[in-house]
């Protein structure tokens, strides 16, 4: 293309170069707007994730401590189960006072654990492998197959996480009386 033809093309649209620059700038502005919106969305997602992680860390911070406290709760339950109710009534007043103290301490321990989000697993109803650990199948004694017959060791949840499954016996199939 010769130099003489160029000015003629420019003479047809003297602002073509400015329009081209303007269009390029508009495209760049749109691209920057899009990048800004994506960056803001990413920052918001990071903030939400951090808030969720902070809440979970706070909720589950006592997990190890709670797991250790379960052994103490088990020992209180065993101590109370070792003395049947009939024997308690006939017991010496001092022994009865000790048993009352053990019961009160057990209740207080369970209530304190509940304040920190640690709750007993529900063992009424059917066996749930997500919450219960079956240690034996036994005669149902009128309960339907798969129903929990007896709780050997209480299970606990912390928040929505299983801390320890409940150890249970389950009614065997074909044993409904």
Phi, psi and omega in degrees: 000134184271164180295334181288331181281330182299307180302327180294322179293322179289329180291332178296319178220093186292343183255014182301318180295317179295321178296321179296317178295317180299315179296320178296319179293320177299316179297320179294320178298314179299318179296318179293323176298314180298315179298319180296315179297319178295319179295318178296319179295319179296318178298318179296319178297318179296318179297315179298316179297317179296319178298318180295315180296323178295315180296318179294318179299320179292315183293320186258012181296331183270011185303308182297315179298316180297319179298320178293325181290338180298325177298321178293316178300320178298319181294322175297316180298318179296319180297318180289323179290336181289341181243099182299153182305321180297322179288329179297318182295324183272356186289159175302146181302328179290319179294320178298320178296320178296315179298319177298320177295320178296317178298316180296319179294320178298314178299318181294320179297314180296317180296320179294318178297321179295325177297333179262016174087009179262118183230153179289146176286136178291126180244015176271134178104210186277156177295132176236112183297345177281340183238339187237153174240114181281126179256345178194155170255130184230173176300138186286338183050046178091355179270148181292156179304137179089354178281150178282126182265314184215148177255116180276320178215130182295145175257160183221148175244150170236115188063236178252015179253144178282124178272316177204132179289153175282131176271120187227160168256147188236142178294129181282159182289145178073020184240020182286128180259000000 
